[in-house]
Amino acid sequence: MGHLEWLERPEPGKDTILIAAFSGWNDAGDAATESAKYLRRRFRCHPVAHIDPEYFYDFASVRPSVQVTDGERKIDWPTPDVRIGEVDDGRPVVTVLGVEPRLRWRTFCDVIIEMAESLGVSTVVTLGALLTDTHHNAPVNVVGASNNTALNLNMGLRQSTYEGPTGIIGVLNDACHRAGFDSVSFWATVPTYVHNYPSPKAALALAERVGQFLGVTLGESELHSAAANYGRQIDELVAGDDTLAQYAQQILEESAAEAVEDFSEMVENPDGLIDELEQFLRQQEPD
């Protein structure tokens, strides 16, 4: 693992969970990375390693920054950070957090896979956020997908059927599947019309979904406070821009119309729902 630099070498754990998030294409409203930051604080994760950025980043595109501490200048490189902590029931949890790499994605994923194997990881959870036509005061929709049929049934997830361009999250999920890990991916929705603003509301929704998946109650935190203020702050922003206000109102009206249409379809075709339910129940019957 020449691209992984250890600060300490933890012993392999049992049923270790790995949570990964990357800023950039997969991270609308910074929701995925802010959620991962919150979770690593919640699980008291401490640094154990980092991935050498030299091989995976174009520093002209993702530039390092200069920090000055006590008069001493230091270059802060865009370095993916690996930390380890514990879930409430004692299971080890590893977090990988960084900027989406620009180069050599397959090698980057190989580094994470090899690191995960050395730490006894059994399940990989990736976080993402995408822009959709949703209203900022509407509940955040979190979609989950897994490569494990049992997890799909037990947790209400589904097998991903997405086709199209992907980011490092999609490539990492595929690499985990090929390496034999259970992989789960949770994605939160963020309103398109406020895409330049962080969404702690979406970050909290992701964190709570991960908590539900892990069987953990997260409790109140600063993320809850930020999420509670989000709606008010965006309300003020939208109120000061007629174009934004019209667009937000249009989305609200379209969402209401779609909800009525969906309800009408259920009322008009109850037999279809019953058929689907009966088919599902038949599939669950033992052979």
Secondary structure, DSSP 8 states (H G I E B T S, - for coil): -TTEEESS-----SSEEEEEEEESTTBGGGHHHHHHHHHHHHTT-EEEEEE-GGGT--TTTS--EEEEETTEEEEE----EEEEEE-TTS-EEEEEEEE--SS-HHHHHHHHHHHHHHTTEEEEEEEEEEEES--TTS---EEEEES-HHHHHHHT-B-----S---HHHHHHHHHHHHT-EEEEEEEEEEGGGTTS--HHHHHHHHHHHHHHHT------HHHHHHHHHHHHHHHHHHT-HHHHHHHHHHHHHHHHHHHHHHHHHHH-HHHHHHHHHHHHHHHS--
